[in-house]
Every structure is written in structure tokens, then in C-alpha cells.
Amino acid sequence: MTQAPSRVRFLFASVFALTCGVHLFAIVHPSDASSPLRHALFAGINGVFALLFARQVRWVFFPLVALSLQQAYSHGTDLVLAARHGQVDVQSALVLAFLPLALVQAWRWWRA
């Protein structure tokens, strides 16, 4: 398999690492109704994806599909509920914009 440019791997890994940090911060400084256990779980999940993308693991596409489906339901629901109240859920919008890009990159690695 041909290695992606290091900046591509770094970009995707960095976004997952950032989301890991956001969840870790939310454990210490809760700002929503999510439990600390839920934030710890997603900190771990995003940390693992950061490592998988940094190392360009070919099979990352398959667990990323599962995460994307779960996030589409969760953040998609949050986005719709916020819109019904005349608000914009920026965090959900960013998640829903990023994951398809990550899926495309992961698919490229799988097919390479």
C-alpha cells in the first residue's frame, strides 16, 4: 500500500486527537447532560482512531463506518432538535461534516 502524504495522516489524526481532548475536558468540566463514562468512552474511541489514522491502518474503514453510523444518528438528532428551536449545534455540524471526509480517506486506504 502506498503511504498517504504525512500531512493527510496528520490532519485526520489531529482531528480525532482533538475530539479525544474535548471529551477528556468534558469529564472534568461537564457542559451537557452526558455522563463522564460516556465522555471517557468516546475519548478512548477517538484516541484509537487518532492512532489508526496516524499509522494509516488499512482496515480503519470498517470500524469508522460503525462510528459514523452511530454519530450520524446521535449528532444528526442533536442537529435537528437544535434547528427546531432556532439554534445551530455547531459541534454536531462539524462532526457530521468531518466523518464523511474521514470515510473517503479510509476507503482510499482500503482500496489501495
C-alpha positions as CSV (number, residue, x, y, z in Angstrom):
1,M,0.0,0.0,0.0
2,T,1.3,3.4,-0.9
3,Q,1.6,5.8,2.1
4,A,-0.6,8.9,2.1
5,P,1.3,12.1,2.4
6,S,2.2,12.6,6.1
7,R,0.2,15.9,6.2
8,V,-3.0,13.9,5.3
9,R,-2.4,11.4,8.0
10,F,-1.5,14.1,10.5
11,L,-4.7,16.1,9.6
12,F,-7.1,13.3,10.2
13,A,-5.2,12.0,13.3
14,S,-5.2,15.5,14.7
15,V,-8.9,16.0,14.4
16,F,-9.5,12.7,16.2
17,A,-6.9,13.6,18.8
18,L,-8.7,17.0,19.3
19,T,-12.0,15.3,19.8
20,C,-10.4,12.9,22.3
21,G,-9.2,16.0,24.2
22,V,-12.7,17.6,24.0
23,H,-14.2,14.5,25.7
24,L,-11.5,14.4,28.3
25,F,-12.1,18.1,29.1
26,A,-15.8,17.4,29.4
27,I,-15.2,14.8,32.1
28,V,-13.5,17.4,34.2
29,H,-15.8,20.3,33.2
30,P,-19.2,18.9,32.3
31,S,-21.2,21.2,30.0
32,D,-24.0,18.8,28.9
33,A,-26.2,16.0,30.2
34,S,-23.7,13.3,29.0
35,S,-22.2,11.2,31.8
36,P,-18.5,11.2,32.5
37,L,-18.5,7.5,31.5
38,R,-19.8,8.4,28.0
39,H,-17.2,11.0,27.6
40,A,-14.5,8.6,28.7
41,L,-15.7,6.0,26.2
42,F,-15.6,8.5,23.3
43,A,-12.2,9.9,24.5
44,G,-10.9,6.3,24.1
45,I,-12.6,5.7,20.8
46,N,-11.3,9.0,19.3
47,G,-7.8,8.3,20.7
48,V,-7.8,4.9,19.0
49,F,-8.9,6.5,15.7
50,A,-6.2,9.1,16.0
51,L,-3.6,6.3,16.3
52,L,-5.1,4.3,13.4
53,F,-5.2,7.3,11.1
54,A,-1.6,8.4,12.1
55,R,-0.4,4.9,11.2
56,Q,-2.6,4.6,8.1
57,V,-4.1,1.3,9.1
58,R,-5.9,-0.1,6.0
59,W,-8.8,-1.7,7.8
60,V,-9.8,1.5,9.7
61,F,-12.6,2.0,7.2
62,F,-14.7,-0.8,8.8
63,P,-14.8,0.5,12.4
64,L,-15.1,4.0,11.1
65,V,-18.3,3.0,9.3
66,A,-19.8,1.9,12.6
67,L,-18.7,5.0,14.4
68,S,-20.1,7.2,11.5
69,L,-23.5,5.5,11.7
70,Q,-23.7,6.0,15.4
71,Q,-22.5,9.6,15.2
72,A,-24.9,10.3,12.3
73,Y,-27.8,9.2,14.5
74,S,-26.6,10.9,17.7
75,H,-25.3,14.2,16.3
76,G,-27.9,14.2,13.5
77,T,-30.6,14.0,16.1
78,D,-29.0,16.8,18.1
79,L,-28.7,19.0,15.0
80,V,-32.4,18.5,14.1
81,L,-33.5,19.2,17.6
82,A,-31.4,22.4,17.8
83,A,-32.8,23.6,14.4
84,R,-36.3,23.1,15.7
85,H,-35.5,25.5,18.4
86,G,-33.9,28.0,16.0
87,Q,-30.4,27.2,17.1
88,V,-27.3,25.8,15.4
89,D,-25.5,22.9,17.0
90,V,-22.0,23.7,15.7
91,Q,-20.4,20.7,17.3
92,S,-22.8,18.3,15.6
93,A,-22.4,20.1,12.3
94,L,-18.7,19.8,12.5
95,V,-18.8,16.1,13.4
96,L,-21.3,15.4,10.5
97,A,-19.1,17.3,8.1
98,F,-15.8,15.7,9.1
99,L,-16.8,12.0,9.2
100,P,-17.7,11.6,5.5
101,L,-14.2,13.1,4.7
102,A,-12.6,10.6,7.0
103,L,-14.6,7.8,5.4
104,V,-13.5,8.8,1.9
105,Q,-9.8,8.8,3.1
106,A,-10.2,5.5,4.9
107,W,-11.8,4.0,1.8
108,R,-8.9,5.1,-0.3
109,W,-6.5,3.3,2.0
110,W,-8.6,0.2,2.0
111,R,-8.7,0.1,-1.8
112,A,-5.0,0.9,-2.3
